[in-house]
Structures are given as C-alpha cells and as structure tokens.
Amino acid sequence: MIRSQQLNRPALRLHISKRVQRQALVPLRSAAADKLSLIAGYQAMALINQDIARIFTPCEEEAERRLTKFRRTQH
C-alpha cells in the first residue's frame, strides 16, 4: 500500500483508575433483571400461600361447622 493512503492513528494514552476499572466490571441491574426477580418473588409467595391455604383450610371448615351448629342451637 502506498504510504499516503495509510491511516495515521493518533497516539492516545488514557489513564483509567483501578476504582473505575473495578466499577466497570460490576454488572448493573437492568429493568429485565428487576422484572425477573419480581416474578421469582411472586412465584415463591404463591407457593407459601398454597401451603398456608392447605394447612388452614381444614381448620376453617371445622370452625364453620362449629359456628353453624352453634347458631342452630341458639334459635
């Protein structure tokens, strides 16, 4: 190639501090990551709610039976 057609690159020297270098390596949370963590949290809460409902439904049914029986005896 002819010398006049070669690209002359400027000689640049940048100093990037170690703190900035480390900061550049830390992944920033994105909106998509926030949404995924919310979805995971809601799914975990749903499982907890299912367990609570499974445990307490028989108690609620028994309480309803006793309350109905009590009301019948009051009339």
Wavefront OBJ file of the C-alpha trace (Angstrom):
o trace
v 0.000 0.000 0.000
v 1.181 3.494 -0.664
v 2.211 5.396 2.467
v -0.019 8.367 1.768
v -3.105 6.173 1.798
v -2.323 4.535 5.144
v -4.399 5.609 8.089
v -2.443 7.501 10.691
v -3.766 6.573 14.073
v -3.392 9.177 16.770
v -1.369 8.106 19.764
v -3.733 8.428 22.710
v -2.935 7.453 26.240
v -5.696 7.288 28.777
v -5.311 6.641 32.451
v -8.226 4.740 33.983
v -8.079 4.399 37.731
v -8.335 0.990 39.389
v -11.609 2.055 41.051
v -13.170 2.876 37.672
v -11.852 -0.372 36.216
v -13.440 -2.400 39.046
v -16.664 -0.420 38.730
v -16.838 -1.220 35.024
v -16.722 -4.934 35.827
v -19.711 -4.815 38.184
v -22.867 -5.691 36.255
v -25.607 -3.130 36.640
v -29.153 -4.294 37.277
v -31.356 -3.894 34.275
v -35.109 -3.449 34.132
v -35.407 -7.007 32.796
v -33.429 -8.377 35.749
v -35.679 -6.436 38.136
v -38.784 -7.893 36.481
v -37.360 -11.418 36.654
v -36.577 -11.037 40.344
v -40.121 -9.774 40.966
v -41.555 -12.757 39.096
v -39.399 -15.147 41.121
v -40.533 -13.442 44.328
v -44.205 -13.677 43.385
v -43.795 -17.350 42.500
v -42.208 -18.011 45.891
v -45.049 -16.135 47.609
v -47.589 -18.202 45.664
v -46.032 -21.428 46.954
v -46.104 -20.105 50.509
v -49.760 -19.099 50.114
v -50.616 -22.567 48.799
v -49.017 -24.133 51.868
v -50.874 -21.782 54.194
v -54.191 -22.488 52.474
v -53.557 -26.250 52.589
v -52.816 -26.107 56.317
v -55.612 -23.764 57.368
v -58.485 -24.852 55.106
v -59.427 -27.837 57.316
v -59.341 -25.558 60.383
v -61.581 -23.018 58.675
v -64.006 -25.753 57.598
v -64.149 -27.109 61.144
v -64.720 -23.607 62.528
v -67.546 -23.058 60.026
v -69.190 -26.370 61.037
v -68.989 -25.484 64.733
v -70.301 -21.971 64.119
v -73.231 -23.315 62.094
v -74.010 -25.848 64.841
v -73.821 -23.092 67.475
v -76.170 -20.846 65.517
v -78.699 -23.654 65.138
v -78.741 -24.298 68.872
v -79.276 -20.594 69.583
v -82.569 -20.424 67.633
l 1 2 3 4 5 6 7 8 9 10 11 12 13 14 15 16 17 18 19 20 21 22 23 24 25 26 27 28 29 30 31 32 33 34 35 36 37 38 39 40 41 42 43 44 45 46 47 48 49 50 51 52 53 54 55 56 57 58 59 60 61 62 63 64 65 66 67 68 69 70 71 72 73 74 75
